[in-house]
Amino acid sequence: SKEADYQVIGIFSNSLNFNITSQQCSQLNLRDIQLSQAMIYASQILVNNNSKLLPGIKLGWTIIDSCSSREVAISTLASTLLQNNPLISSLETCSQNTTTTGYSFRSNMTKILSDKRPIIGIAGEKSDSITTPLASLTSSLRYSQIGYMSISSTLDDRQLFPYYYRTSSLTGILTQTMFNLAISFNWNWVSLVIAGTSEIMNMEPFIANIYQTYHVCFESITKLYDNYTTSDLIETIQQWKSRNKSNVVAILGHENIIFKLLKQAELYNVTGITFIGGYSWINSPRIHTINADVIGGAIGPSFIVSEVWRNFSNYLNQLDFCNNQDNPWFMKAWRQKLSQANLNRMQYLPLS
């Protein structure tokens, strides 16, 4: 094992569900497991293996599975920060009933809690509904946090979130990209679906100006809040089926809600629609499992393939059960895949 001088915490939705009764996370999220792997790659390959970047300094990491739950993410991060820095007395009360068992993974290279290595920053989470309260926590404790997929304009408030930064596009930029696509194809009528409460709040200031800016009209506007029901999804599908002005539907927001909406579209055999999407869902592997008659032809922004992307892709392709035991979700996902394929797991997996 290798010791690290400084630590970075990464928060990812490696699991899609959290059962509050059993206190267990379930349904592995392969896309976020890959994001977790990207953090390991950045720390281990791009930083620690580069003698010129941080000479004499090793970077370790902690990966937290938020289980797509705001409560799990906050309690686990608070507990981790408290154990690393006992002087955070303001968290002592709220952390008494929290546990990191089952949610948090610490690399064998880091020895984070035992050595009390300084935490220099937090990366994550993916959804705005989890990122925003996390940013409030980290800013109050003066820990820098970097978001990689948040779009909420609320996070621009430097008085509330002075230590929060992000690499992702803002709502306005995402809206501009999607509707520039629409006008490039001369689509002047579009149905709009916004999925997620925070995404709805972010979009509301832009909706009124879309016609004036892009000369695009809405046949319908659907807002799916976090507390949506199956009936809400079905009602949205029925609106699509009764459309008479547009065969184009623009969807943005929370990938989990969008996936369930499109699964309903598959169930009701909705075809003949062209979807415009944001990067967060249009590149989701599980979205790609939906019948091509429903989702085929969807368009949206993507990234130019660069040498960085190619190097990471090569790194992913060479991972196996022996050289990637630093990522337990990777191991668990493959155990599930092998089990589903009725293969002998003991033949392919190490005992530990």
C-alpha positions in Angstrom: 0.0 0.0 0.0 1.0 3.6 -0.5 0.5 6.5 1.9 -1.0 9.7 0.7 -0.2 13.2 1.9 -3.6 14.8 1.0 -7.1 13.5 0.4 -9.9 14.3 -1.9 -13.5 13.1 -1.3 -15.6 12.0 -4.3 -19.4 11.7 -4.0 -21.2 9.6 -6.6 -24.6 7.9 -7.0 -23.0 4.4 -7.4 -26.4 3.0 -6.3 -29.7 4.2 -7.5 -31.8 3.5 -4.5 -31.6 3.6 -0.7 -34.0 1.7 1.5 -34.5 3.6 4.8 -35.9 0.5 6.6 -33.1 -1.9 5.7 -30.5 0.9 5.5 -29.2 -0.7 2.3 -28.3 0.7 -1.1 -29.4 -1.2 -4.2 -29.4 -1.2 -8.0 -25.9 -0.4 -9.1 -25.5 2.6 -11.4 -22.9 1.7 -14.0 -22.5 5.2 -15.3 -21.6 6.6 -11.9 -19.3 3.7 -11.1 -17.4 4.8 -14.2 -17.3 8.3 -12.8 -15.9 6.9 -9.6 -13.3 5.1 -11.7 -12.5 8.4 -13.4 -11.6 9.9 -10.0 -9.3 7.0 -9.1 -7.7 7.4 -12.6 -7.2 11.1 -12.1 -5.7 10.7 -8.6 -3.6 7.6 -9.3 -2.5 8.0 -13.0 -2.7 11.7 -13.8 -1.5 13.1 -10.4 0.5 10.4 -8.5 2.2 9.0 -11.6 3.3 12.4 -12.8 6.5 13.4 -11.0 6.3 16.9 -12.4 2.8 17.8 -11.3 3.1 17.5 -7.5 6.6 16.4 -6.8 7.0 14.6 -3.5 3.3 14.7 -2.8 0.9 11.8 -3.1 -2.9 12.3 -3.4 -5.4 9.9 -1.8 -9.1 9.6 -2.1 -12.3 8.7 -0.4 -15.3 7.6 -2.5 -18.8 7.9 -1.0 -21.8 6.3 -2.5 -24.7 8.7 -2.1 -27.1 6.0 -3.0 -29.0 8.8 -4.9 -30.1 10.0 -1.5 -29.6 13.5 -0.1 -29.8 12.2 3.5 -27.2 9.5 2.9 -24.8 11.9 1.1 -25.0 14.6 3.8 -24.7 12.3 6.8 -21.9 10.3 5.3 -19.9 13.3 4.3 -20.5 15.0 7.6 -19.4 11.9 9.5 -16.3 11.5 7.3 -15.2 15.2 7.8 -15.9 15.0 11.5 -13.7 11.9 11.9 -11.0 13.5 9.9 -11.2 16.8 11.8 -12.6 16.3 15.4 -12.5 20.1 15.8 -15.6 20.5 13.8 -17.7 20.7 17.0 -20.8 22.0 15.1 -21.3 18.6 13.6 -20.9 16.5 16.8 -24.7 16.5 17.5 -25.9 15.6 14.1 -23.2 13.0 13.5 -24.0 10.9 16.6 -26.5 8.8 14.8 -24.7 8.6 11.4 -22.6 5.8 10.1 -20.4 5.3 7.0 -20.8 1.5 7.0 -21.9 0.4 3.6 -21.8 3.8 2.0 -18.2 5.0 2.1 -15.1 3.4 0.6 -11.5 4.4 1.5 -8.7 3.4 -0.8 -6.1 1.1 0.8 -3.5 3.6 -0.4 -4.8 6.5 1.7 -5.3 5.4 5.4 -7.5 8.5 5.6 -9.0 8.3 9.1 -6.2 6.6 10.9 -3.5 9.0 9.6 -5.8 12.1 9.7 -4.4 13.2 6.3 -5.7 16.7 5.4 -8.8 16.8 3.1 -8.2 19.4 0.5 -11.5 19.2 -1.4 -14.7 17.4 -2.3 -15.9 16.5 -5.8 -19.6 15.9 -6.5 -22.4 15.2 -6.5 -24.2 14.7 -9.8 -27.8 15.9 -9.2 -28.6 19.5 -8.0 -31.0 18.2 -5.4 -28.0 16.6 -3.6 -25.2 19.0 -4.7 -26.9 22.1 -3.3 -27.2 21.0 0.4 -23.7 19.4 0.2 -22.4 22.8 -1.1 -24.0 24.5 1.9 -22.3 22.1 4.3 -18.9 22.3 2.7 -18.9 26.1 2.3 -19.9 26.4 6.0 -16.9 24.3 6.9 -14.6 26.1 4.4 -13.9 23.0 2.3 -13.7 23.6 -1.4 -16.2 21.6 -3.5 -16.2 21.1 -7.3 -19.4 20.0 -9.1 -19.1 18.1 -12.3 -22.7 18.1 -13.6 -24.7 20.6 -11.6 -26.7 23.3 -13.5 -28.5 25.1 -10.7 -28.2 28.9 -10.9 -28.7 29.0 -7.1 -25.1 27.7 -6.7 -23.8 30.9 -8.3 -24.5 32.8 -5.1 -21.0 33.4 -3.7 -22.4 34.6 -0.3 -24.2 31.3 0.3 -21.6 29.0 -1.5 -18.2 30.8 -1.4 -16.3 27.5 -1.6 -18.3 25.9 -4.4 -17.0 25.7 -8.0 -18.0 23.7 -11.0 -16.9 22.5 -14.4 -20.4 21.9 -15.8 -22.6 24.0 -18.0 -25.1 26.4 -16.5 -28.8 26.1 -17.3 -28.7 29.0 -19.7 -25.9 27.4 -21.8 -27.7 24.1 -21.8 -30.9 25.7 -22.9 -29.1 27.7 -25.7 -27.4 24.5 -27.0 -30.7 22.5 -27.1 -32.8 25.2 -28.8 -30.0 26.1 -31.3 -30.3 22.4 -32.3 -34.0 22.9 -32.8 -33.7 26.0 -35.0 -30.9 24.4 -37.0 -33.5 21.8 -38.2 -36.2 24.5 -38.6 -38.3 23.0 -35.7 -40.4 25.9 -34.6 -42.8 23.8 -32.5 -41.5 21.7 -29.6 -42.9 19.9 -26.6 -40.8 20.5 -23.4 -40.4 18.2 -20.4 -38.4 19.3 -17.3 -37.6 16.6 -14.9 -36.8 17.3 -11.2 -37.8 20.1 -8.8 -34.5 22.0 -8.8 -34.3 21.7 -12.7 -37.8 23.2 -12.9 -36.8 26.1 -10.7 -33.7 26.7 -12.8 -35.6 26.6 -16.1 -38.5 28.9 -15.2 -36.6 32.2 -15.8 -35.7 31.0 -19.3 -39.0 29.6 -20.6 -40.7 32.9 -21.1 -37.8 34.2 -23.3 -37.4 31.1 -25.6 -39.8 32.3 -28.2 -38.3 35.8 -28.3 -34.8 34.4 -28.5 -35.2 31.3 -30.7 -38.7 31.8 -32.3 -39.6 28.3 -31.0 -43.2 27.7 -29.7 -44.2 25.1 -27.1 -47.0 22.7 -27.9 -46.9 21.6 -24.3 -44.8 22.1 -21.2 -44.6 19.3 -18.7 -43.0 19.7 -15.2 -42.2 16.4 -13.4 -41.3 17.3 -9.8 -39.3 15.0 -7.4 -42.6 13.7 -6.0 -44.0 12.7 -9.4 -46.3 9.7 -9.7 -46.7 7.0 -12.4 -49.9 8.8 -13.3 -47.9 11.9 -14.1 -45.7 9.9 -16.4 -48.7 8.3 -18.2 -50.3 11.7 -18.6 -47.1 13.0 -20.2 -47.2 10.1 -22.6 -50.8 10.7 -23.5 -49.9 14.3 -24.4 -47.2 13.1 -26.7 -49.6 10.7 -28.4 -52.2 13.4 -29.0 -49.8 15.9 -30.4 -50.7 17.6 -33.6 -48.2 20.4 -34.1 -44.8 18.8 -33.3 -43.0 15.5 -33.4 -40.1 17.0 -31.4 -39.8 16.7 -27.6 -37.0 18.5 -25.7 -36.2 16.8 -22.3 -33.8 18.0 -19.7 -33.3 17.3 -16.0 -32.8 14.3 -13.7 -31.7 11.2 -15.6 -33.5 8.9 -13.2 -36.9 10.5 -13.8 -36.3 10.7 -17.5 -35.4 7.0 -17.7 -38.7 6.1 -16.0 -40.6 8.4 -18.3 -39.1 6.8 -21.4 -39.7 3.3 -20.0 -43.4 4.3 -19.9 -43.1 5.5 -23.5 -41.7 2.1 -24.3 -44.6 0.4 -22.5 -47.2 2.5 -24.4 -45.3 1.9 -27.7 -44.7 5.6 -28.4 -43.0 6.1 -31.7 -42.3 8.8 -34.3 -40.9 11.3 -31.8 -37.5 13.0 -32.1 -36.0 13.8 -28.7 -33.6 16.6 -27.9 -31.7 15.9 -24.7 -29.0 17.2 -22.4 -25.7 15.3 -22.0 -26.6 14.0 -18.5 -29.3 11.6 -19.9 -28.7 11.2 -23.6 -25.4 9.5 -23.0 -26.7 7.3 -20.1 -26.1 3.6 -20.8 -29.5 2.5 -19.4 -31.3 5.0 -21.6 -29.7 3.2 -24.5 -31.4 -0.1 -23.4 -34.8 1.4 -24.3 -36.3 0.2 -27.6 -34.8 2.0 -30.5 -38.3 2.5 -32.0 -38.9 4.9 -29.0 -35.5 6.5 -28.4 -33.7 6.0 -31.7 -32.6 9.3 -33.3 -32.4 11.3 -30.1 -29.9 14.1 -30.4 -28.0 16.3 -28.0 -24.7 17.9 -27.2 -21.6 15.8 -26.8 -17.9 16.2 -26.3 -15.1 16.1 -28.9 -13.0 13.0 -28.5 -9.5 14.1 -27.4 -6.3 12.4 -26.3 -7.5 12.6 -22.7 -10.6 10.7 -23.5 -8.7 8.1 -25.5 -6.3 7.5 -22.7 -9.1 7.1 -20.2 -10.9 4.7 -22.5 -7.7 2.6 -22.8 -7.3 2.6 -19.1 -10.9 1.4 -18.6 -10.4 -1.4 -21.2 -7.4 -2.8 -19.3 -9.1 -3.0 -15.9 -9.8 -6.5 -14.6 -10.6 -8.2 -11.3 -7.0 -8.3 -10.1 -5.8 -4.8 -10.9 -9.0 -2.9 -9.9 -9.8 -4.0 -6.4 -9.6 -0.3 -5.4 -13.1 0.1 -6.7 -15.5 -2.3 -4.9 -18.5 -1.2 -6.9 -16.7 -2.3 -10.1 -16.2 -5.8 -8.5 -19.8 -6.0 -7.3 -21.2 -4.9 -10.7 -19.2 -7.7 -12.5 -20.2 -10.3 -9.9 -23.8 -9.4 -10.7 -23.2 -9.6 -14.5 -21.5 -13.0 -14.2 -24.3 -14.2 -11.9 -26.9 -13.1 -14.4 -25.0 -14.9 -17.2 -25.0 -18.1 -15.0 -21.2 -18.2 -15.1 -19.1 -19.6 -12.3 -18.0 -16.5 -10.4 -15.2 -18.4 -8.6 -13.6 -19.2 -11.9 -13.3 -15.5 -12.8 -13.0 -13.5 -9.6 -10.3 -13.4 -6.9 -11.3 -14.7 -3.5 -10.8 -11.4 -1.7 
